[in-house]
């Protein structure tokens, strides 16, 4: 098959989503399928569709890109310029109560939709998206008979709450975030999530029918990982980083709020009161580094922590560790814990999100209550005091991980979903549905009989012609489906119904 992977966010990127995409891509291509990727480029200013083929010296990269913010000619407004002006003006006239944050998200998604259409998504046997934003976008611009499968790697709405970006669940921002989740999951022929926890959250809190959601755990390419596991760290460890007589506790995680290193540092302080023959490796970097270093100094454990920063030799470092810890306040199916188990390391992890499905308590590791530094300290102390338990959990983890998290298992389960949707699609072509009862309301127009140019139908509201050159947008008209239009009326309905009292 010819398959298109699509992600709204930038690829490649450090993190689990990128690992999943490239693991599944390799496995599909090893089985004879062709996989292209469409995503944002680093920096989020360009959207590109690309593929890469290994050669003797690296990779051959081929593809095309669209700069969404910069125009090639001085008199030519970029895609985002045009959409920004027209959509912003529409909201000012018809839905002025809508927060600028929501307007920006709408403009970003429409820009992604138009760019995707221009980059040609028409000649694929199947499209596989990897977040709710790209899922809704591709559902609107793809051919109606092309199956669309989505793997959703998290719950954006929950992330907004945890990060403090949204604080009020009665706000329009929250209702819009819920709508993003709902429409993102409903705009598919099949939806995949990595954990039963995520499936339950979506069906209970976001209205997504449970029968629409398939649970497939993440996979990893075991062969290169096991090879790296038996390699020496590079850069080599300095003398002050070597602790042959101490228990090495590794925490491979970005230094960001959701990984909750603050609770771990507090737990290390409590652990030090019982035993001080340990060192904790913080493997990863992030915007909290200075703050965490300050906390460690204030709590008197800075001499027990090594801040490695970002490393590309994590498997080699895991090999030298005795225990792996992850204190996340939010996580879905962390690769850190998958890798730790395949490496044969007992894990101490919080009960956040889907983590208890990855680490089985008292079987492959120990689970503690999220944010509970006392429980975390007790769990680490328990493993330090009981080498036999540590070895038992490590052996169980390695045996379970090498089967459950293999890329072959991921491929087999995903291909089963592909085959199901291909069979279903042959009998009925589905497409996105607009809200017909909204036409004539909130400035939305069903037809524009007074305009002969087909491009005018791209916008379902009165266009500011001074900022729009129809002739230069003719390729958009040719590339997008005949019924494609801006705005997405399903979102307009959500926003319009919440006009008061916001």
Beta strands, then each sheet from edge to edge (+ up, - down):
strand 1: 2-10
strand 2: 34-40
strand 3: 46-55
strand 4: 58-67
strand 5: 126-129
strand 6: 147-151
strand 7: 190-193
strand 8: 213-215
strand 9: 247-252
strand 10: 278-283
strand 11: 305-309
strand 12: 323-326
strand 13: 346-350
strand 14: 365-368
sheet 1: 4+ 3- 2+ 1+ 5+ 6+ 7+ 8+
sheet 2: 11+ 10+ 9+ 12+ 13+ 14+
end
